[in-house]
Amino acid sequence: MKMSYVAFCLLLALLLGETQVSMGITCNPLELSACASAITSSSAPSAACCSKLKEQRPCLCQYVKNPNLKKLVDSPNARNVANTCGTPFPQC
């Protein structure tokens, strides 16, 4: 059930498109798909997950403000993954 929710959120994010932040980074929540299993199952995040999370960090507040992504991105497991990767959430 949780994986279908994650897949739905990621598909929805794809449909919503990408946006740019001031630093020239493309905000694309699909970039965080490498973290889906770590977020949904509390397993250790992969190196790819941590790399993408660091890359997408400037976008996290934007993702949290999106009602379609908030439950996934702002979950306790997502914050634990971010902390494990050394990329704590910014203050939004």
C-alpha positions, 0 to 999 in steps of 0.5 A: 500500500505504501509503495503504491502511494509513493508511486502515485506521488512520484507520478503526480510530481512528474505531471506537475513538472519541474521548477527552477530555484535561484541557484540554477537547480532544477527542482524535480521530486522524481529525483528523490525516487532513490530514497523511496524505499528508505522513506517507506521502510525505514531502511538505510538510505543508499549513496544515490539517495543521499546524493540526490537528497543533497542536490535537491535540498534547496527544493525541500521547502517547496516540496513540503508546501505542495499538498501532494508531496507533503506527507511523503517529504515531511514524514518522520522517516523522510527527516530521519533519512535526511539526517542520516545522509547529513542533509537536515531539512532547512527551516521552512 
